[in-house]
Amino acid sequence: MVLRRILGILGWVLILAALFVAADETYRWLDLGSYHIIATGELWFRLSPGSLNLVQAIVQRHILPALWDDLLRPFLLLPAWLVLGLPGLLIVVLRRKRRRRKRTLSR
């Protein structure tokens, strides 16, 4: 029960973050006149550049360099609203209680 509630809150926080990113993209589009998609890596760099650089160094030096080049870098180029919103939406939808329907006999 508690885990279900925590997952629900996490899902809504992710959806809200995706909406904020989309709103920022829209604001900049209206303000500057050109549309710029905020990539996941760009958002991460805005929020914490040191941690992004640290993760890159750890993955390339100590885990597997190809993992960064072939998986993580393309992931970081995806739109941030998609990377935040899709998991949030999936969590919210999947955590919903399934209600049993009463079956009635009808003629």
Jmol script that loads the backbone (N, CA, C; Angstrom):
load data "model"
ATOM      1  N   MET A   1       0.815  -1.187   0.000  1.00  0.00           N
ATOM      2  CA  MET A   1       0.000   0.000   0.000  1.00  0.00           C
ATOM      3  C   MET A   1       0.866   1.261   0.000  1.00  0.00           C
ATOM      4  N   VAL A   2       1.886   1.288   0.858  1.00  0.00           N
ATOM      5  CA  VAL A   2       2.778   2.448   0.931  1.00  0.00           C
ATOM      6  C   VAL A   2       3.596   2.560  -0.350  1.00  0.00           C
ATOM      7  N   LEU A   3       4.086   1.435  -0.839  1.00  0.00           N
ATOM      8  CA  LEU A   3       4.860   1.445  -2.079  1.00  0.00           C
ATOM      9  C   LEU A   3       4.015   1.944  -3.250  1.00  0.00           C
ATOM     10  N   ARG A   4       2.773   1.533  -3.293  1.00  0.00           N
ATOM     11  CA  ARG A   4       1.865   1.971  -4.355  1.00  0.00           C
ATOM     12  C   ARG A   4       1.687   3.485  -4.304  1.00  0.00           C
ATOM     13  N   ARG A   5       1.564   4.040  -3.112  1.00  0.00           N
ATOM     14  CA  ARG A   5       1.401   5.486  -2.945  1.00  0.00           C
ATOM     15  C   ARG A   5       2.680   6.223  -3.344  1.00  0.00           C
ATOM     16  N   ILE A   6       3.837   5.697  -2.947  1.00  0.00           N
ATOM     17  CA  ILE A   6       5.114   6.319  -3.300  1.00  0.00           C
ATOM     18  C   ILE A   6       5.320   6.293  -4.809  1.00  0.00           C
ATOM     19  N   LEU A   7       4.998   5.165  -5.443  1.00  0.00           N
ATOM     20  CA  LEU A   7       5.105   5.083  -6.899  1.00  0.00           C
ATOM     21  C   LEU A   7       4.170   6.068  -7.581  1.00  0.00           C
ATOM     22  N   GLY A   8       2.984   6.219  -7.040  1.00  0.00           N
ATOM     23  CA  GLY A   8       2.041   7.177  -7.606  1.00  0.00           C
ATOM     24  C   GLY A   8       2.572   8.599  -7.519  1.00  0.00           C
ATOM     25  N   ILE A   9       3.132   8.955  -6.379  1.00  0.00           N
ATOM     26  CA  ILE A   9       3.706  10.290  -6.214  1.00  0.00           C
ATOM     27  C   ILE A   9       4.880  10.478  -7.164  1.00  0.00           C
ATOM     28  N   LEU A  10       5.744   9.475  -7.277  1.00  0.00           N
ATOM     29  CA  LEU A  10       6.876   9.541  -8.197  1.00  0.00           C
ATOM     30  C   LEU A  10       6.403   9.727  -9.636  1.00  0.00           C
ATOM     31  N   GLY A  11       5.378   8.986 -10.023  1.00  0.00           N
ATOM     32  CA  GLY A  11       4.836   9.112 -11.375  1.00  0.00           C
ATOM     33  C   GLY A  11       4.339  10.518 -11.647  1.00  0.00           C
ATOM     34  N   TRP A  12       3.595  11.098 -10.699  1.00  0.00           N
ATOM     35  CA  TRP A  12       3.072  12.446 -10.892  1.00  0.00           C
ATOM     36  C   TRP A  12       4.176  13.498 -10.876  1.00  0.00           C
ATOM     37  N   VAL A  13       5.219  13.282 -10.068  1.00  0.00           N
ATOM     38  CA  VAL A  13       6.365  14.210 -10.060  1.00  0.00           C
ATOM     39  C   VAL A  13       7.066  14.185 -11.419  1.00  0.00           C
ATOM     40  N   LEU A  14       7.234  13.004 -11.992  1.00  0.00           N
ATOM     41  CA  LEU A  14       7.861  12.896 -13.311  1.00  0.00           C
ATOM     42  C   LEU A  14       7.006  13.571 -14.388  1.00  0.00           C
ATOM     43  N   ILE A  15       5.699  13.384 -14.322  1.00  0.00           N
ATOM     44  CA  ILE A  15       4.810  14.032 -15.283  1.00  0.00           C
ATOM     45  C   ILE A  15       4.875  15.546 -15.125  1.00  0.00           C
ATOM     46  N   LEU A  16       4.872  16.021 -13.896  1.00  0.00           N
ATOM     47  CA  LEU A  16       4.958  17.456 -13.652  1.00  0.00           C
ATOM     48  C   LEU A  16       6.280  18.028 -14.158  1.00  0.00           C
ATOM     49  N   ALA A  17       7.379  17.300 -13.938  1.00  0.00           N
ATOM     50  CA  ALA A  17       8.682  17.747 -14.444  1.00  0.00           C
ATOM     51  C   ALA A  17       8.670  17.803 -15.974  1.00  0.00           C
ATOM     52  N   ALA A  18       8.057  16.812 -16.608  1.00  0.00           N
ATOM     53  CA  ALA A  18       7.961  16.814 -18.077  1.00  0.00           C
ATOM     54  C   ALA A  18       7.155  18.014 -18.566  1.00  0.00           C
ATOM     55  N   LEU A  19       6.098  18.347 -17.852  1.00  0.00           N
ATOM     56  CA  LEU A  19       5.294  19.512 -18.222  1.00  0.00           C
ATOM     57  C   LEU A  19       6.085  20.812 -18.056  1.00  0.00           C
ATOM     58  N   PHE A  20       6.899  20.897 -17.011  1.00  0.00           N
ATOM     59  CA  PHE A  20       7.735  22.082 -16.822  1.00  0.00           C
ATOM     60  C   PHE A  20       8.755  22.228 -17.959  1.00  0.00           C
ATOM     61  N   VAL A  21       9.344  21.119 -18.376  1.00  0.00           N
ATOM     62  CA  VAL A  21      10.302  21.165 -19.482  1.00  0.00           C
ATOM     63  C   VAL A  21       9.597  21.583 -20.771  1.00  0.00           C
ATOM     64  N   ALA A  22       8.435  21.010 -21.014  1.00  0.00           N
ATOM     65  CA  ALA A  22       7.673  21.383 -22.214  1.00  0.00           C
ATOM     66  C   ALA A  22       7.260  22.854 -22.164  1.00  0.00           C
ATOM     67  N   ALA A  23       6.890  23.336 -20.984  1.00  0.00           N
ATOM     68  CA  ALA A  23       6.529  24.750 -20.840  1.00  0.00           C
ATOM     69  C   ALA A  23       7.741  25.643 -21.085  1.00  0.00           C
ATOM     70  N   ASP A  24       8.911  25.231 -20.623  1.00  0.00           N
ATOM     71  CA  ASP A  24      10.130  26.004 -20.869  1.00  0.00           C
ATOM     72  C   ASP A  24      10.437  26.056 -22.361  1.00  0.00           C
ATOM     73  N   GLU A  25      10.293  24.910 -23.042  1.00  0.00           N
ATOM     74  CA  GLU A  25      10.511  24.889 -24.493  1.00  0.00           C
ATOM     75  C   GLU A  25       9.533  25.825 -25.200  1.00  0.00           C
ATOM     76  N   THR A  26       8.274  25.798 -24.781  1.00  0.00           N
ATOM     77  CA  THR A  26       7.259  26.646 -25.399  1.00  0.00           C
ATOM     78  C   THR A  26       7.548  28.122 -25.136  1.00  0.00           C
ATOM     79  N   TYR A  27       7.912  28.454 -23.906  1.00  0.00           N
ATOM     80  CA  TYR A  27       8.222  29.840 -23.564  1.00  0.00           C
ATOM     81  C   TYR A  27       9.388  30.363 -24.410  1.00  0.00           C
ATOM     82  N   ARG A  28      10.430  29.547 -24.515  1.00  0.00           N
ATOM     83  CA  ARG A  28      11.595  29.976 -25.313  1.00  0.00           C
ATOM     84  C   ARG A  28      11.226  30.104 -26.790  1.00  0.00           C
ATOM     85  N   TRP A  29      10.350  29.235 -27.266  1.00  0.00           N
ATOM     86  CA  TRP A  29       9.907  29.301 -28.659  1.00  0.00           C
ATOM     87  C   TRP A  29       9.148  30.605 -28.916  1.00  0.00           C
ATOM     88  N   LEU A  30       8.244  30.947 -27.998  1.00  0.00           N
ATOM     89  CA  LEU A  30       7.479  32.177 -28.156  1.00  0.00           C
ATOM     90  C   LEU A  30       8.355  33.418 -27.969  1.00  0.00           C
ATOM     91  N   ASP A  31       9.332  33.321 -27.074  1.00  0.00           N
ATOM     92  CA  ASP A  31      10.197  34.463 -26.785  1.00  0.00           C
ATOM     93  C   ASP A  31      11.243  34.687 -27.881  1.00  0.00           C
ATOM     94  N   LEU A  32      11.869  33.614 -28.334  1.00  0.00           N
ATOM     95  CA  LEU A  32      12.967  33.731 -29.301  1.00  0.00           C
ATOM     96  C   LEU A  32      12.512  33.572 -30.751  1.00  0.00           C
ATOM     97  N   GLY A  33      11.375  32.945 -30.950  1.00  0.00           N
ATOM     98  CA  GLY A  33      10.875  32.755 -32.299  1.00  0.00           C
ATOM     99  C   GLY A  33      11.391  31.503 -32.979  1.00  0.00           C
ATOM    100  N   SER A  34      12.235  30.732 -32.316  1.00  0.00           N
ATOM    101  CA  SER A  34      12.700  29.461 -32.883  1.00  0.00           C
ATOM    102  C   SER A  34      12.576  28.381 -31.816  1.00  0.00           C
ATOM    103  N   TYR A  35      12.206  27.190 -32.266  1.00  0.00           N
ATOM    104  CA  TYR A  35      11.956  26.093 -31.335  1.00  0.00           C
ATOM    105  C   TYR A  35      13.235  25.316 -31.074  1.00  0.00           C
ATOM    106  N   HIS A  36      13.501  25.039 -29.818  1.00  0.00           N
ATOM    107  CA  HIS A  36      14.685  24.275 -29.413  1.00  0.00           C
ATOM    108  C   HIS A  36      14.242  23.201 -28.431  1.00  0.00           C
ATOM    109  N   ILE A  37      14.463  21.953 -28.796  1.00  0.00           N
ATOM    110  CA  ILE A  37      14.124  20.843 -27.907  1.00  0.00           C
ATOM    111  C   ILE A  37      15.209  20.721 -26.844  1.00  0.00           C
ATOM    112  N   ILE A  38      14.793  20.633 -25.596  1.00  0.00           N
ATOM    113  CA  ILE A  38      15.737  20.452 -24.503  1.00  0.00           C
ATOM    114  C   ILE A  38      16.011  18.958 -24.387  1.00  0.00           C
ATOM    115  N   ALA A  39      17.240  18.579 -24.684  1.00  0.00           N
ATOM    116  CA  ALA A  39      17.630  17.171 -24.605  1.00  0.00           C
ATOM    117  C   ALA A  39      17.834  16.785 -23.139  1.00  0.00           C
ATOM    118  N   THR A  40      17.741  15.498 -22.864  1.00  0.00           N
ATOM    119  CA  THR A  40      17.917  14.993 -21.506  1.00  0.00           C
ATOM    120  C   THR A  40      19.295  15.353 -20.963  1.00  0.00           C
ATOM    121  N   GLY A  41      20.319  15.206 -21.788  1.00  0.00           N
ATOM    122  CA  GLY A  41      21.667  15.548 -21.352  1.00  0.00           C
ATOM    123  C   GLY A  41      21.823  17.037 -21.073  1.00  0.00           C
ATOM    124  N   GLU A  42      21.158  17.861 -21.868  1.00  0.00           N
ATOM    125  CA  GLU A  42      21.202  19.309 -21.643  1.00  0.00           C
ATOM    126  C   GLU A  42      20.542  19.666 -20.314  1.00  0.00           C
ATOM    127  N   LEU A  43      19.392  19.055 -20.030  1.00  0.00           N
ATOM    128  CA  LEU A  43      18.708  19.309 -18.761  1.00  0.00           C
ATOM    129  C   LEU A  43      19.559  18.850 -17.588  1.00  0.00           C
ATOM    130  N   TRP A  44      20.164  17.665 -17.717  1.00  0.00           N
ATOM    131  CA  TRP A  44      21.020  17.143 -16.654  1.00  0.00           C
ATOM    132  C   TRP A  44      22.191  18.096 -16.436  1.00  0.00           C
ATOM    133  N   PHE A  45      22.785  18.588 -17.521  1.00  0.00           N
ATOM    134  CA  PHE A  45      23.909  19.507 -17.413  1.00  0.00           C
ATOM    135  C   PHE A  45      23.493  20.821 -16.745  1.00  0.00           C
ATOM    136  N   ARG A  46      22.292  21.296 -17.065  1.00  0.00           N
ATOM    137  CA  ARG A  46      21.791  22.516 -16.419  1.00  0.00           C
ATOM    138  C   ARG A  46      21.628  22.332 -14.914  1.00  0.00           C
ATOM    139  N   LEU A  47      21.146  21.151 -14.529  1.00  0.00           N
ATOM    140  CA  LEU A  47      20.866  20.896 -13.118  1.00  0.00           C
ATOM    141  C   LEU A  47      22.107  20.520 -12.319  1.00  0.00           C
ATOM    142  N   SER A  48      22.990  19.737 -12.910  1.00  0.00           N
ATOM    143  CA  SER A  48      24.181  19.276 -12.181  1.00  0.00           C
ATOM    144  C   SER A  48      25.275  18.848 -13.158  1.00  0.00           C
ATOM    145  N   PRO A  49      26.058  19.816 -13.657  1.00  0.00           N
ATOM    146  CA  PRO A  49      27.083  19.473 -14.647  1.00  0.00           C
ATOM    147  C   PRO A  49      28.155  18.537 -14.100  1.00  0.00           C
ATOM    148  N   GLY A  50      28.489  18.690 -12.831  1.00  0.00           N
ATOM    149  CA  GLY A  50      29.520  17.832 -12.252  1.00  0.00           C
ATOM    150  C   GLY A  50      29.126  16.368 -12.226  1.00  0.00           C
ATOM    151  N   SER A  51      27.855  16.090 -11.910  1.00  0.00           N
ATOM    152  CA  SER A  51      27.437  14.684 -11.838  1.00  0.00           C
ATOM    153  C   SER A  51      27.377  14.055 -13.224  1.00  0.00           C
ATOM    154  N   LEU A  52      26.990  14.830 -14.235  1.00  0.00           N
ATOM    155  CA  LEU A  52      26.983  14.298 -15.606  1.00  0.00           C
ATOM    156  C   LEU A  52      28.395  13.945 -16.037  1.00  0.00           C
ATOM    157  N   ASN A  53      29.329  14.825 -15.782  1.00  0.00           N
ATOM    158  CA  ASN A  53      30.730  14.549 -16.137  1.00  0.00           C
ATOM    159  C   ASN A  53      31.282  13.371 -15.347  1.00  0.00           C
ATOM    160  N   LEU A  54      30.893  13.250 -14.083  1.00  0.00           N
ATOM    161  CA  LEU A  54      31.353  12.136 -13.257  1.00  0.00           C
ATOM    162  C   LEU A  54      30.824  10.807 -13.786  1.00  0.00           C
ATOM    163  N   VAL A  55      29.540  10.770 -14.144  1.00  0.00           N
ATOM    164  CA  VAL A  55      28.955   9.535 -14.677  1.00  0.00           C
ATOM    165  C   VAL A  55      29.640   9.144 -15.981  1.00  0.00           C
ATOM    166  N   GLN A  56      29.889  10.127 -16.836  1.00  0.00           N
ATOM    167  CA  GLN A  56      30.570   9.836 -18.089  1.00  0.00           C
ATOM    168  C   GLN A  56      31.956   9.259 -17.837  1.00  0.00           C
ATOM    169  N   ALA A  57      32.706   9.864 -16.925  1.00  0.00           N
ATOM    170  CA  ALA A  57      34.058   9.378 -16.630  1.00  0.00           C
ATOM    171  C   ALA A  57      34.028   7.969 -16.047  1.00  0.00           C
ATOM    172  N   ILE A  58      33.117   7.715 -15.135  1.00  0.00           N
ATOM    173  CA  ILE A  58      33.033   6.388 -14.514  1.00  0.00           C
ATOM    174  C   ILE A  58      32.687   5.329 -15.553  1.00  0.00           C
ATOM    175  N   VAL A  59      31.684   5.622 -16.376  1.00  0.00           N
ATOM    176  CA  VAL A  59      31.254   4.632 -17.372  1.00  0.00           C
ATOM    177  C   VAL A  59      32.355   4.383 -18.391  1.00  0.00           C
ATOM    178  N   GLN A  60      32.992   5.433 -18.889  1.00  0.00           N
ATOM    179  CA  GLN A  60      34.013   5.256 -19.928  1.00  0.00           C
ATOM    180  C   GLN A  60      35.305   4.643 -19.400  1.00  0.00           C
ATOM    181  N   ARG A  61      35.682   4.971 -18.187  1.00  0.00           N
ATOM    182  CA  ARG A  61      36.974   4.489 -17.669  1.00  0.00           C
ATOM    183  C   ARG A  61      36.878   3.184 -16.900  1.00  0.00           C
ATOM    184  N   HIS A  62      35.776   2.977 -16.188  1.00  0.00           N
ATOM    185  CA  HIS A  62      35.733   1.842 -15.272  1.00  0.00           C
ATOM    186  C   HIS A  62      34.707   0.774 -15.634  1.00  0.00           C
ATOM    187  N   ILE A  63      33.754   1.092 -16.469  1.00  0.00           N
ATOM    188  CA  ILE A  63      32.735   0.089 -16.788  1.00  0.00           C
ATOM    189  C   ILE A  63      32.931  -0.414 -18.215  1.00  0.00           C
ATOM    190  N   LEU A  64      32.493   0.371 -19.197  1.00  0.00           N
ATOM    191  CA  LEU A  64      32.627  -0.037 -20.590  1.00  0.00           C
ATOM    192  C   LEU A  64      32.455   1.195 -21.471  1.00  0.00           C
ATOM    193  N   PRO A  65      33.484   1.592 -22.186  1.00  0.00           N
ATOM    194  CA  PRO A  65      33.375   2.799 -23.015  1.00  0.00           C
ATOM    195  C   PRO A  65      32.245   2.724 -24.046  1.00  0.00           C
ATOM    196  N   ALA A  66      32.021   1.546 -24.601  1.00  0.00           N
ATOM    197  CA  ALA A  66      30.973   1.393 -25.610  1.00  0.00           C
ATOM    198  C   ALA A  66      29.588   1.626 -25.009  1.00  0.00           C
ATOM    199  N   LEU A  67      29.428   1.381 -23.720  1.00  0.00           N
ATOM    200  CA  LEU A  67      28.152   1.617 -23.060  1.00  0.00           C
ATOM    201  C   LEU A  67      27.780   3.097 -23.130  1.00  0.00           C
ATOM    202  N   TRP A  68      28.758   3.959 -22.929  1.00  0.00           N
ATOM    203  CA  TRP A  68      28.499   5.394 -23.021  1.00  0.00           C
ATOM    204  C   TRP A  68      28.175   5.798 -24.460  1.00  0.00           C
ATOM    205  N   ASP A  69      29.010   5.339 -25.389  1.00  0.00           N
ATOM    206  CA  ASP A  69      28.857   5.753 -26.789  1.00  0.00           C
ATOM    207  C   ASP A  69      27.604   5.182 -27.453  1.00  0.00           C
ATOM    208  N   ASP A  70      27.283   3.931 -27.161  1.00  0.00           N
ATOM    209  CA  ASP A  70      26.211   3.262 -27.884  1.00  0.00           C
ATOM    210  C   ASP A  70      24.848   3.322 -27.199  1.00  0.00           C
ATOM    211  N   LEU A  71      24.816   3.534 -25.891  1.00  0.00           N
ATOM    212  CA  LEU A  71      23.542   3.506 -25.184  1.00  0.00           C
ATOM    213  C   LEU A  71      23.225   4.822 -24.475  1.00  0.00           C
ATOM    214  N   LEU A  72      24.146   5.273 -23.642  1.00  0.00           N
ATOM    215  CA  LEU A  72      23.851   6.440 -22.818  1.00  0.00           C
ATOM    216  C   LEU A  72      23.843   7.754 -23.602  1.00  0.00           C
ATOM    217  N   ARG A  73      24.773   7.937 -24.496  1.00  0.00           N
ATOM    218  CA  ARG A  73      24.803   9.194 -25.256  1.00  0.00           C
ATOM    219  C   ARG A  73      23.560   9.364 -26.132  1.00  0.00           C
ATOM    220  N   PRO A  74      23.116   8.338 -26.874  1.00  0.00           N
ATOM    221  CA  PRO A  74      21.848   8.497 -27.616  1.00  0.00           C
ATOM    222  C   PRO A  74      20.653   8.746 -26.690  1.00  0.00           C
ATOM    223  N   PHE A  75      20.651   8.122 -25.503  1.00  0.00           N
ATOM    224  CA  PHE A  75      19.590   8.352 -24.529  1.00  0.00           C
ATOM    225  C   PHE A  75      19.583   9.809 -24.070  1.00  0.00           C
ATOM    226  N   LEU A  76      20.763  10.379 -23.865  1.00  0.00           N
ATOM    227  CA  LEU A  76      20.864  11.767 -23.414  1.00  0.00           C
ATOM    228  C   LEU A  76      20.468  12.764 -24.499  1.00  0.00           C
ATOM    229  N   LEU A  77      20.379  12.324 -25.736  1.00  0.00           N
ATOM    230  CA  LEU A  77      19.955  13.200 -26.826  1.00  0.00           C
ATOM    231  C   LEU A  77      18.436  13.205 -27.031  1.00  0.00           C
ATOM    232  N   LEU A  78      17.728  12.331 -26.334  1.00  0.00           N
ATOM    233  CA  LEU A  78      16.265  12.298 -26.423  1.00  0.00           C
ATOM    234  C   LEU A  78      15.671  13.530 -25.743  1.00  0.00           C
ATOM    235  N   PRO A  79      14.485  13.954 -26.166  1.00  0.00           N
ATOM    236  CA  PRO A  79      13.838  15.094 -25.506  1.00  0.00           C
ATOM    237  C   PRO A  79      13.591  14.802 -24.024  1.00  0.00           C
ATOM    238  N   ALA A  80      13.892  15.775 -23.183  1.00  0.00           N
ATOM    239  CA  ALA A  80      13.760  15.580 -21.737  1.00  0.00           C
ATOM    240  C   ALA A  80      12.308  15.350 -21.331  1.00  0.00           C
ATOM    241  N   TRP A  81      11.365  16.031 -22.007  1.00  0.00           N
ATOM    242  CA  TRP A  81       9.966  15.841 -21.643  1.00  0.00           C
ATOM    243  C   TRP A  81       9.519  14.407 -21.894  1.00  0.00           C
ATOM    244  N   LEU A  82      10.096  13.764 -22.914  1.00  0.00           N
ATOM    245  CA  LEU A  82       9.757  12.375 -23.214  1.00  0.00           C
ATOM    246  C   LEU A  82      10.355  11.429 -22.177  1.00  0.00           C
ATOM    247  N   VAL A  83      11.618  11.652 -21.836  1.00  0.00           N
ATOM    248  CA  VAL A  83      12.316  10.786 -20.880  1.00  0.00           C
ATOM    249  C   VAL A  83      11.701  10.898 -19.486  1.00  0.00           C
ATOM    250  N   LEU A  84      11.176  12.061 -19.146  1.00  0.00           N
ATOM    251  CA  LEU A  84      10.524  12.232 -17.849  1.00  0.00           C
ATOM    252  C   LEU A  84       9.056  11.812 -17.893  1.00  0.00           C
ATOM    253  N   GLY A  85       8.360  12.195 -18.942  1.00  0.00           N
ATOM    254  CA  GLY A  85       6.924  11.984 -18.999  1.00  0.00           C
ATOM    255  C   GLY A  85       6.486  10.559 -19.259  1.00  0.00           C
ATOM    256  N   LEU A  86       7.183   9.857 -20.123  1.00  0.00           N
ATOM    257  CA  LEU A  86       6.770   8.495 -20.460  1.00  0.00           C
ATOM    258  C   LEU A  86       6.842   7.547 -19.256  1.00  0.00           C
ATOM    259  N   PRO A  87       7.963   7.505 -18.525  1.00  0.00           N
ATOM    260  CA  PRO A  87       7.972   6.643 -17.328  1.00  0.00           C
ATOM    261  C   PRO A  87       6.941   7.091 -16.286  1.00  0.00           C
ATOM    262  N   GLY A  88       6.767   8.404 -16.144  1.00  0.00           N
ATOM    263  CA  GLY A  88       5.769   8.897 -15.198  1.00  0.00           C
ATOM    264  C   GLY A  88       4.375   8.433 -15.564  1.00  0.00           C
ATOM    265  N   LEU A  89       4.042   8.544 -16.831  1.00  0.00           N
ATOM    266  CA  LEU A  89       2.732   8.107 -17.306  1.00  0.00           C
ATOM    267  C   LEU A  89       2.551   6.595 -17.118  1.00  0.00           C
ATOM    268  N   LEU A  90       3.583   5.825 -17.430  1.00  0.00           N
ATOM    269  CA  LEU A  90       3.503   4.370 -17.248  1.00  0.00           C
ATOM    270  C   LEU A  90       3.310   4.000 -15.782  1.00  0.00           C
ATOM    271  N   ILE A  91       4.027   4.673 -14.893  1.00  0.00           N
ATOM    272  CA  ILE A  91       3.887   4.388 -13.461  1.00  0.00           C
ATOM    273  C   ILE A  91       2.475   4.694 -12.997  1.00  0.00           C
ATOM    274  N   VAL A  92       1.950   5.852 -13.375  1.00  0.00           N
ATOM    275  CA  VAL A  92       0.605   6.243 -12.946  1.00  0.00           C
ATOM    276  C   VAL A  92      -0.440   5.266 -13.478  1.00  0.00           C
ATOM    277  N   VAL A  93      -0.309   4.881 -14.732  1.00  0.00           N
ATOM    278  CA  VAL A  93      -1.296   3.976 -15.328  1.00  0.00           C
ATOM    279  C   VAL A  93      -1.200   2.579 -14.734  1.00  0.00           C
ATOM    280  N   LEU A  94       0.023   2.069 -14.555  1.00  0.00           N
ATOM    281  CA  LEU A  94       0.194   0.696 -14.083  1.00  0.00           C
ATOM    282  C   LEU A  94      -0.105   0.523 -12.598  1.00  0.00           C
ATOM    283  N   ARG A  95      -0.021   1.573 -11.816  1.00  0.00           N
ATOM    284  CA  ARG A  95      -0.250   1.438 -10.383  1.00  0.00           C
ATOM    285  C   ARG A  95      -1.723   1.570 -10.004  1.00  0.00           C
ATOM    286  N   ARG A  96      -2.554   1.921 -10.949  1.00  0.00           N
ATOM    287  CA  ARG A  96      -3.974   2.076 -10.647  1.00  0.00           C
ATOM    288  C   ARG A  96      -4.570   0.753 -10.197  1.00  0.00           C
ATOM    289  N   LYS A  97      -5.456   0.842  -9.257  1.00  0.00           N
ATOM    290  CA  LYS A  97      -6.133  -0.366  -8.785  1.00  0.00           C
ATOM    291  C   LYS A  97      -7.096  -0.852  -9.849  1.00  0.00           C
ATOM    292  N   ARG A  98      -7.065  -2.115 -10.050  1.00  0.00           N
ATOM    293  CA  ARG A  98      -8.019  -2.702 -10.991  1.00  0.00           C
ATOM    294  C   ARG A  98      -9.261  -3.096 -10.201  1.00  0.00           C
ATOM    295  N   ARG A  99     -10.344  -2.558 -10.625  1.00  0.00           N
ATOM    296  CA  ARG A  99     -11.590  -2.850  -9.933  1.00  0.00           C
ATOM    297  C   ARG A  99     -12.317  -3.958 -10.671  1.00  0.00           C
ATOM    298  N   ARG A 100     -12.803  -4.871  -9.887  1.00  0.00           N
ATOM    299  CA  ARG A 100     -13.553  -5.969 -10.499  1.00  0.00           C
ATOM    300  C   ARG A 100     -14.955  -5.498 -10.805  1.00  0.00           C
ATOM    301  N   ARG A 101     -15.374  -5.844 -11.962  1.00  0.00           N
ATOM    302  CA  ARG A 101     -16.750  -5.520 -12.351  1.00  0.00           C
ATOM    303  C   ARG A 101     -17.675  -6.624 -11.883  1.00  0.00           C
ATOM    304  N   LYS A 102     -18.800  -6.210 -11.416  1.00  0.00           N
ATOM    305  CA  LYS A 102     -19.790  -7.198 -11.030  1.00  0.00           C
ATOM    306  C   LYS A 102     -20.457  -7.731 -12.282  1.00  0.00           C
ATOM    307  N   ARG A 103     -20.486  -9.005 -12.368  1.00  0.00           N
ATOM    308  CA  ARG A 103     -21.138  -9.605 -13.520  1.00  0.00           C
ATOM    309  C   ARG A 103     -22.619  -9.799 -13.207  1.00  0.00           C
ATOM    310  N   THR A 104     -23.385  -9.373 -14.113  1.00  0.00           N
ATOM    311  CA  THR A 104     -24.826  -9.560 -13.931  1.00  0.00           C
ATOM    312  C   THR A 104     -25.352 -10.375 -15.096  1.00  0.00           C
ATOM    313  N   LEU A 105     -26.346 -11.123 -14.802  1.00  0.00           N
ATOM    314  CA  LEU A 105     -26.994 -11.898 -15.849  1.00  0.00           C
ATOM    315  C   LEU A 105     -28.069 -11.044 -16.472  1.00  0.00           C
ATOM    316  N   SER A 106     -27.963 -10.837 -17.732  1.00  0.00           N
ATOM    317  CA  SER A 106     -28.990 -10.037 -18.406  1.00  0.00           C
ATOM    318  C   SER A 106     -29.536 -10.830 -19.575  1.00  0.00           C
ATOM    319  N   ARG A 107     -30.786 -10.566 -19.844  1.00  0.00           N
ATOM    320  CA  ARG A 107     -31.420 -11.269 -20.947  1.00  0.00           C
ATOM    321  C   ARG A 107     -31.760 -10.334 -22.036  1.00  0.00           C
TER     322      ARG A 107
END
end "model"
wireframe off; spacefill off
backbone 0.3
color backbone group
